Amino acid sequence: MNSRALLAPLLLIAAIAFVSALQIAAAVFAPVAGALFIIALVWPFQKNLQRFLPKLLALALVVAVIVCVFVALTSAAAWGFGRIGRSVVAEGARFQALYNQLADWLEGHGIVVAGVWAEHFNVGWLLRILQGVTARLNTTISFWVVVIVYVLLGLLDTEAIAQNIRRALSSETANAVIRGGVLTASKLRRYMLVRTVMSLATGAFVWALSAAFGLRFAAEWGVIAFTLNYIPFIGPFVATLLPSAYALAQFGSPEAAILIFAGLNIIQFVIGSYIEPRVAGYALAMSSYVVLFSVFAWSFVWGLFGAFIGVPITIAILTFCAQFSSTRWVSEIFGASAASESDRL
Protein backbone atom coordinates (compact mmCIF):
# COMPACT_ATOMS: atom_id res chain seq x y z
CA MET A 1 0.00 0.00 0.00
CA ASN A 2 1.51 3.35 -1.05
CA SER A 3 1.78 6.46 1.11
CA ARG A 4 -1.14 8.24 -0.59
CA ALA A 5 -3.48 5.38 0.23
CA LEU A 6 -2.45 5.60 3.87
CA LEU A 7 -2.84 9.38 4.04
CA ALA A 8 -6.66 9.48 4.06
CA PRO A 9 -7.21 7.04 6.97
CA LEU A 10 -4.38 8.66 8.94
CA LEU A 11 -5.94 12.09 8.50
CA LEU A 12 -9.31 10.72 9.54
CA ILE A 13 -7.84 9.13 12.67
CA ALA A 14 -5.99 12.35 13.49
CA ALA A 15 -9.18 14.41 13.06
CA ILE A 16 -11.17 12.05 15.31
CA ALA A 17 -8.44 12.14 17.94
CA PHE A 18 -8.27 15.94 17.77
CA VAL A 19 -12.04 16.37 18.16
CA SER A 20 -12.10 13.85 21.02
CA ALA A 21 -9.31 15.75 22.77
CA LEU A 22 -11.21 19.02 22.39
CA GLN A 23 -14.36 17.41 23.77
CA ILE A 24 -12.68 15.68 26.71
CA ALA A 25 -10.64 18.73 27.65
CA ALA A 26 -13.45 21.24 27.04
CA ALA A 27 -12.81 22.89 30.39
CA VAL A 28 -9.32 23.80 29.15
CA PHE A 29 -9.76 24.55 25.45
CA ALA A 30 -13.20 26.20 25.39
CA PRO A 31 -12.23 29.14 27.65
CA VAL A 32 -9.08 29.67 25.55
CA ALA A 33 -11.18 29.82 22.37
CA GLY A 34 -13.58 32.24 24.04
CA ALA A 35 -10.72 34.42 25.24
CA LEU A 36 -9.10 34.55 21.78
CA PHE A 37 -12.45 35.51 20.30
CA ILE A 38 -12.92 38.37 22.79
CA ILE A 39 -9.32 39.54 22.37
CA ALA A 40 -9.90 39.78 18.62
CA LEU A 41 -12.94 41.96 19.27
CA VAL A 42 -11.50 44.34 21.87
CA TRP A 43 -7.83 44.66 20.87
CA PRO A 44 -8.32 47.85 18.78
CA PHE A 45 -10.11 49.43 21.75
CA GLN A 46 -7.25 48.42 24.04
CA LYS A 47 -4.63 49.68 21.59
CA ASN A 48 -6.32 53.07 21.19
CA LEU A 49 -6.71 53.53 24.93
CA GLN A 50 -3.00 52.82 25.44
CA ARG A 51 -2.19 55.93 23.41
CA PHE A 52 -3.68 58.13 26.14
CA LEU A 53 -3.61 55.97 29.28
CA PRO A 54 -1.12 53.69 31.02
CA LYS A 55 -1.31 50.13 29.75
CA LEU A 56 -2.70 48.64 32.98
CA LEU A 57 -5.36 51.34 33.33
CA ALA A 58 -6.43 50.84 29.71
CA LEU A 59 -6.57 47.09 30.34
CA ALA A 60 -8.74 47.61 33.44
CA LEU A 61 -11.20 49.74 31.45
CA VAL A 62 -11.41 47.17 28.65
CA VAL A 63 -12.03 44.32 31.10
CA ALA A 64 -14.67 46.40 32.88
CA VAL A 65 -16.49 46.95 29.58
CA ILE A 66 -16.34 43.22 28.80
CA VAL A 67 -17.77 42.32 32.21
CA CYS A 68 -20.55 44.91 31.87
CA VAL A 69 -21.56 43.58 28.45
CA PHE A 70 -21.58 39.98 29.71
CA VAL A 71 -23.62 40.86 32.81
CA ALA A 72 -26.12 42.85 30.72
CA LEU A 73 -26.66 40.05 28.20
CA THR A 74 -26.90 37.34 30.85
CA SER A 75 -29.26 39.38 33.01
CA ALA A 76 -31.52 40.17 30.04
CA ALA A 77 -31.77 36.50 29.05
CA ALA A 78 -32.33 35.36 32.64
CA TRP A 79 -35.03 38.03 33.09
CA GLY A 80 -36.92 36.95 29.98
CA PHE A 81 -36.73 33.20 30.61
CA GLY A 82 -37.37 33.65 34.34
CA ARG A 83 -40.59 35.65 33.96
CA ILE A 84 -42.02 33.30 31.34
CA GLY A 85 -40.95 30.24 33.37
CA ARG A 86 -42.71 31.54 36.48
CA SER A 87 -45.87 32.13 34.44
CA VAL A 88 -45.81 28.57 33.12
CA VAL A 89 -45.36 27.24 36.68
CA ALA A 90 -48.19 29.38 38.07
CA GLU A 91 -50.67 28.43 35.33
CA GLY A 92 -49.33 25.01 34.44
CA ALA A 93 -52.59 23.14 35.10
CA ARG A 94 -54.63 25.46 32.87
CA PHE A 95 -52.05 25.38 30.12
CA GLN A 96 -51.86 21.59 30.23
CA ALA A 97 -55.64 21.35 29.94
CA LEU A 98 -55.55 23.58 26.87
CA TYR A 99 -52.83 21.45 25.32
CA ASN A 100 -54.87 18.30 25.95
CA GLN A 101 -57.92 19.90 24.32
CA LEU A 102 -55.84 20.85 21.32
CA ALA A 103 -54.49 17.28 21.06
CA ASP A 104 -58.07 15.94 21.11
CA TRP A 105 -59.04 18.45 18.41
CA LEU A 106 -56.15 17.32 16.22
CA GLU A 107 -57.07 13.65 16.72
CA GLY A 108 -60.68 14.46 15.81
CA HIS A 109 -59.46 15.97 12.53
CA GLY A 110 -57.47 12.88 11.62
CA ILE A 111 -53.98 14.14 12.53
CA VAL A 112 -52.44 10.91 13.74
CA VAL A 113 -49.27 12.48 15.22
CA ALA A 114 -51.34 14.33 17.81
CA GLY A 115 -50.96 11.58 20.41
CA VAL A 116 -47.19 11.56 20.15
CA TRP A 117 -47.15 15.36 20.11
CA ALA A 118 -49.33 15.58 23.23
CA GLU A 119 -47.10 13.09 25.04
CA HIS A 120 -43.83 14.93 24.42
CA PHE A 121 -44.67 18.48 23.36
CA ASN A 122 -46.55 19.69 26.43
CA VAL A 123 -46.32 22.23 29.22
CA GLY A 124 -43.89 20.07 31.17
CA TRP A 125 -41.60 20.00 28.14
CA LEU A 126 -41.85 23.78 27.75
CA LEU A 127 -41.12 24.29 31.45
CA ARG A 128 -38.09 21.99 31.34
CA ILE A 129 -36.73 23.96 28.37
CA LEU A 130 -37.15 27.27 30.20
CA GLN A 131 -35.68 25.93 33.43
CA GLY A 132 -32.77 24.33 31.58
CA VAL A 133 -31.86 27.54 29.81
CA THR A 134 -32.09 29.55 33.04
CA ALA A 135 -29.93 27.01 34.90
CA ARG A 136 -27.44 27.04 32.04
CA LEU A 137 -27.17 30.82 32.29
CA ASN A 138 -26.39 30.52 35.99
CA THR A 139 -23.69 27.86 35.51
CA THR A 140 -21.84 29.78 32.80
CA ILE A 141 -20.61 32.39 35.27
CA SER A 142 -17.62 30.31 36.38
CA PHE A 143 -16.78 29.54 32.76
CA TRP A 144 -16.73 33.22 31.82
CA VAL A 145 -14.66 34.10 34.88
CA VAL A 146 -11.94 31.81 33.50
CA VAL A 147 -12.39 33.41 30.05
CA ILE A 148 -11.91 36.89 31.52
CA VAL A 149 -8.69 35.78 33.22
CA TYR A 150 -7.38 34.49 29.87
CA VAL A 151 -8.43 37.74 28.19
CA LEU A 152 -6.59 39.74 30.83
CA LEU A 153 -3.39 37.79 30.32
CA GLY A 154 -3.76 37.68 26.55
CA LEU A 155 -4.17 41.44 26.18
CA LEU A 156 -1.02 41.94 28.21
CA ASP A 157 0.99 39.64 25.91
CA THR A 158 -0.51 40.39 22.48
CA GLU A 159 2.37 42.54 21.24
CA ALA A 160 4.98 40.23 22.75
CA ILE A 161 3.43 37.20 21.01
CA ALA A 162 3.60 38.98 17.65
CA GLN A 163 7.29 39.69 18.22
CA ASN A 164 7.92 36.06 19.22
CA ILE A 165 6.23 34.85 16.03
CA ARG A 166 8.54 37.00 13.94
CA ARG A 167 11.59 35.65 15.76
CA ALA A 168 10.54 32.00 15.69
CA LEU A 169 9.34 31.73 12.08
CA SER A 170 10.70 32.73 8.74
CA SER A 171 9.80 36.19 7.51
CA GLU A 172 7.30 34.92 4.94
CA THR A 173 5.58 32.51 7.32
CA ALA A 174 5.50 35.02 10.17
CA ASN A 175 3.95 37.66 7.92
CA ALA A 176 1.31 35.17 6.76
CA VAL A 177 0.43 34.17 10.33
CA ILE A 178 0.24 37.76 11.57
CA ARG A 179 -1.70 38.85 8.48
CA GLY A 180 -4.11 35.97 9.06
CA GLY A 181 -4.58 37.04 12.67
CA VAL A 182 -5.22 40.67 11.76
CA LEU A 183 -7.64 39.74 9.00
CA THR A 184 -9.45 37.23 11.22
CA ALA A 185 -9.88 39.83 13.96
CA SER A 186 -11.23 42.35 11.45
CA LYS A 187 -13.75 39.85 10.08
CA LEU A 188 -14.86 38.75 13.54
CA ARG A 189 -15.47 42.34 14.60
CA ARG A 190 -17.56 42.93 11.50
CA TYR A 191 -19.39 39.65 12.06
CA MET A 192 -20.28 40.48 15.68
CA LEU A 193 -21.27 44.06 14.86
CA VAL A 194 -23.63 42.90 12.14
CA ARG A 195 -25.00 40.08 14.30
CA THR A 196 -25.64 42.49 17.17
CA VAL A 197 -27.51 44.94 14.93
CA MET A 198 -29.49 42.11 13.36
CA SER A 199 -30.24 40.65 16.81
CA LEU A 200 -31.58 44.02 17.96
CA ALA A 201 -33.75 44.21 14.84
CA THR A 202 -34.98 40.64 15.36
CA GLY A 203 -35.84 41.31 19.00
CA ALA A 204 -37.70 44.50 18.10
CA PHE A 205 -39.76 42.81 15.38
CA VAL A 206 -40.54 39.80 17.59
CA TRP A 207 -41.72 42.16 20.33
CA ALA A 208 -43.87 44.11 17.86
CA LEU A 209 -45.41 40.95 16.39
CA SER A 210 -46.09 39.45 19.82
CA ALA A 211 -47.69 42.68 21.04
CA ALA A 212 -49.79 42.97 17.87
CA PHE A 213 -51.21 39.47 18.42
CA GLY A 214 -51.76 40.11 22.12
CA LEU A 215 -49.29 37.43 23.18
CA ARG A 216 -48.36 37.81 26.82
CA PHE A 217 -44.77 38.74 27.71
CA ALA A 218 -44.17 40.43 24.35
CA ALA A 219 -41.13 42.32 25.70
CA GLU A 220 -39.71 39.12 27.19
CA TRP A 221 -40.08 37.25 23.89
CA GLY A 222 -38.28 40.11 22.17
CA VAL A 223 -35.40 39.96 24.66
CA ILE A 224 -35.16 36.18 24.28
CA ALA A 225 -35.11 36.50 20.48
CA PHE A 226 -32.34 39.13 20.76
CA THR A 227 -30.09 37.01 22.99
CA LEU A 228 -30.67 33.69 21.22
CA ASN A 229 -30.03 35.22 17.80
CA TYR A 230 -26.29 35.17 18.60
CA ILE A 231 -26.45 31.38 18.12
CA PRO A 232 -27.04 30.75 14.39
CA PHE A 233 -29.88 28.39 13.39
CA ILE A 234 -30.40 26.88 16.85
CA GLY A 235 -31.09 30.19 18.61
CA PRO A 236 -33.66 31.51 16.08
CA PHE A 237 -35.35 28.09 16.00
CA VAL A 238 -35.83 28.08 19.78
CA ALA A 239 -36.86 31.75 19.78
CA THR A 240 -39.56 30.89 17.24
CA LEU A 241 -40.74 27.63 18.76
CA LEU A 242 -41.15 28.76 22.38
CA PRO A 243 -43.54 31.70 21.81
CA SER A 244 -45.52 29.61 19.33
CA ALA A 245 -45.91 26.86 21.95
CA TYR A 246 -46.90 29.47 24.54
CA ALA A 247 -49.44 30.93 22.09
CA LEU A 248 -51.11 27.52 21.82
CA ALA A 249 -51.60 27.49 25.58
CA GLN A 250 -52.64 31.13 25.90
CA PHE A 251 -55.16 31.30 23.05
CA GLY A 252 -56.16 27.65 22.83
CA SER A 253 -56.34 28.17 19.08
CA PRO A 254 -54.10 26.39 16.58
CA GLU A 255 -54.86 29.06 13.99
CA ALA A 256 -53.48 31.84 16.20
CA ALA A 257 -50.39 29.79 17.05
CA ILE A 258 -49.80 28.99 13.38
CA LEU A 259 -50.08 32.68 12.45
CA ILE A 260 -47.58 33.66 15.15
CA PHE A 261 -45.26 30.82 14.13
CA ALA A 262 -45.44 31.89 10.48
CA GLY A 263 -44.86 35.54 11.36
CA LEU A 264 -41.84 34.74 13.53
CA ASN A 265 -40.36 32.55 10.82
CA ILE A 266 -40.78 35.31 8.24
CA ILE A 267 -38.91 37.69 10.56
CA GLN A 268 -36.10 35.18 11.11
CA PHE A 269 -35.85 34.33 7.43
CA VAL A 270 -35.80 37.90 6.12
CA ILE A 271 -33.27 39.13 8.69
CA GLY A 272 -31.15 36.00 9.10
CA SER A 273 -31.13 34.63 5.55
CA TYR A 274 -31.47 37.74 3.40
CA ILE A 275 -30.41 40.96 5.15
CA GLU A 276 -27.64 39.73 7.45
CA PRO A 277 -25.52 37.84 4.86
CA ARG A 278 -25.58 40.87 2.56
CA VAL A 279 -24.66 43.30 5.32
CA ALA A 280 -21.97 41.01 6.77
CA GLY A 281 -20.34 40.77 3.34
CA TYR A 282 -16.90 39.18 3.30
CA ALA A 283 -16.94 38.55 7.07
CA LEU A 284 -19.38 35.69 6.49
CA ALA A 285 -18.39 34.57 3.00
CA MET A 286 -19.42 30.97 3.63
CA SER A 287 -22.19 28.79 2.31
CA SER A 288 -25.19 28.07 4.52
CA TYR A 289 -24.12 24.42 4.64
CA VAL A 290 -20.74 25.34 6.12
CA VAL A 291 -22.38 27.65 8.67
CA LEU A 292 -24.89 24.97 9.68
CA PHE A 293 -22.19 22.31 9.92
CA SER A 294 -20.06 24.64 12.05
CA VAL A 295 -22.91 25.26 14.49
CA PHE A 296 -23.83 21.60 14.95
CA ALA A 297 -20.28 20.26 14.90
CA TRP A 298 -19.00 22.65 17.56
CA SER A 299 -22.18 22.30 19.63
CA PHE A 300 -21.42 18.56 19.69
CA VAL A 301 -17.92 19.33 20.94
CA TRP A 302 -18.62 22.16 23.42
CA GLY A 303 -22.39 22.34 23.83
CA LEU A 304 -24.15 25.70 23.83
CA PHE A 305 -20.89 27.64 23.83
CA GLY A 306 -19.72 25.64 20.82
CA ALA A 307 -22.90 26.56 18.94
CA PHE A 308 -22.16 30.22 19.65
CA ILE A 309 -18.47 30.18 18.70
CA GLY A 310 -18.61 27.60 15.90
CA VAL A 311 -19.02 30.15 13.10
CA PRO A 312 -16.21 32.45 14.38
CA ILE A 313 -13.89 29.43 14.58
CA THR A 314 -14.74 28.49 11.00
CA ILE A 315 -14.15 32.09 9.88
CA ALA A 316 -10.72 31.97 11.53
CA ILE A 317 -9.83 28.60 9.96
CA LEU A 318 -10.79 29.70 6.44
CA THR A 319 -8.99 33.01 6.84
CA PHE A 320 -5.74 31.37 7.92
CA CYS A 321 -6.04 28.76 5.17
CA ALA A 322 -6.20 31.60 2.64
CA GLN A 323 -2.78 32.87 3.75
CA PHE A 324 -0.83 29.77 2.65
CA SER A 325 -0.61 28.39 -0.87
CA SER A 326 -0.86 24.78 0.31
CA THR A 327 -4.24 25.36 2.03
CA ARG A 328 -5.67 28.19 -0.05
CA TRP A 329 -7.89 25.74 -1.90
CA VAL A 330 -9.85 25.15 1.34
CA SER A 331 -10.68 28.84 1.62
CA GLU A 332 -11.54 29.11 -2.06
CA ILE A 333 -13.97 26.19 -1.86
CA PHE A 334 -15.69 27.01 1.43
CA GLY A 335 -15.10 30.76 1.81
CA ALA A 336 -13.78 33.93 0.22
CA SER A 337 -10.53 33.93 -1.72
CA ALA A 338 -7.44 35.54 -0.26
CA ALA A 339 -7.41 38.26 -2.88
CA SER A 340 -10.95 39.42 -2.18
CA GLU A 341 -10.26 39.41 1.54
CA SER A 342 -7.07 41.45 1.36
CA ASP A 343 -8.71 43.98 -0.94
CA ARG A 344 -11.29 44.70 1.73
CA LEU A 345 -8.91 45.28 4.62
URPE-V54994 format. One record per backbone hydrogen bond with DSSP energy under -0.5 kcal/mol. NH is the residue of the N-H (numbers start at 0). CO is the residue of the C=O. Records with the same first field share a line. If there is no record, write none. Layout:
# URPE-V54994
NH: CO + CO
This chain:
# URPE-V54994
5: 1
6: 2
7: 3
8: 4
9: 5
10: 6
11: 7
12: 8
13: 9
14: 10
15: 11
16: 12
17: 13
18: 14
19: 15
20: 16
21: 17
22: 18
23: 19
24: 20
25: 22
27: 24
28: 24
29: 25
30: 25
31: 27
32: 28
33: 29
34: 30
35: 31
36: 32
37: 33
38: 34
39: 35
40: 36
41: 37
42: 38
45: 41
46: 42
47: 43
48: 44
49: 45
50: 47
51: 48
52: 48
57: 53
58: 54
59: 55
60: 56
61: 57
62: 58
63: 59
64: 60
65: 61
66: 62
67: 63
68: 64
69: 65
70: 66
71: 67
72: 68
73: 69
74: 70
75: 71
76: 72
77: 73
78: 74
79: 75
80: 76
81: 77
82: 78
83: 79
84: 80
85: 81
86: 82
87: 83
88: 84
89: 85
90: 86
91: 88
94: 90
95: 91
96: 92
97: 93
98: 94
99: 95
100: 96
101: 97
102: 98
103: 99
104: 100
105: 101
106: 102
107: 103
108: 104
109: 106
110: 105
111: 109
113: 110
114: 111
116: 112
117: 113
118: 114
119: 115
120: 116
121: 119
125: 121
126: 122
127: 123
128: 124
129: 125
130: 126
131: 127
132: 128
133: 129
134: 130
135: 131
136: 132
137: 133
138: 134
139: 135
140: 137
142: 138
143: 139
144: 140
145: 141
146: 142
147: 143
148: 144
149: 145
150: 146
151: 147
152: 148
153: 149
154: 150
155: 151
156: 152
157: 153
160: 156
161: 157
162: 158
163: 159
164: 160
165: 161
166: 162
167: 163
168: 164
173: 169
174: 170
175: 171
176: 172
177: 173
178: 174
179: 175
180: 176
181: 177
182: 178
183: 179
184: 180
185: 181
186: 182
187: 183
188: 184
189: 185
190: 186
191: 187
192: 188
193: 189
194: 190
195: 191
196: 192
197: 193
198: 194
199: 195
200: 196
201: 197
202: 198
203: 199
204: 200
205: 201
206: 202
207: 203
208: 204
209: 205
210: 206
211: 207
212: 208
213: 209 + 210
214: 209
220: 216
221: 217
222: 218
223: 219
224: 220
225: 221
226: 222
227: 223
228: 224
229: 226
230: 227
231: 229
233: 231
234: 230
235: 230
236: 232
237: 233
238: 234
239: 235
240: 236
241: 237
243: 239
244: 240
245: 241
246: 242
247: 243
248: 244
249: 245
250: 246
251: 246 + 247
256: 252
257: 253
258: 254
259: 255
260: 256
261: 257
262: 258
263: 259
264: 260
265: 261
266: 262
267: 263
268: 264
269: 265
270: 266
271: 267
272: 268
273: 268 + 269
274: 269
275: 270
277: 273
278: 274
279: 275
280: 276
282: 279
283: 280
284: 281
285: 283
286: 333
290: 286
291: 287
292: 288
293: 289
294: 290
295: 291
296: 292
297: 293
298: 294
299: 295
300: 296
301: 297
302: 298
304: 301
305: 301
306: 302
307: 303
308: 304
309: 305
312: 308
313: 309
314: 310
315: 311
316: 312
317: 313
318: 314
319: 315
320: 316
321: 317
322: 319
323: 320
326: 323
327: 323
329: 326
330: 326
331: 327
332: 328
333: 329
334: 330
340: 336
341: 337
342: 338
343: 339 + 340
344: 341
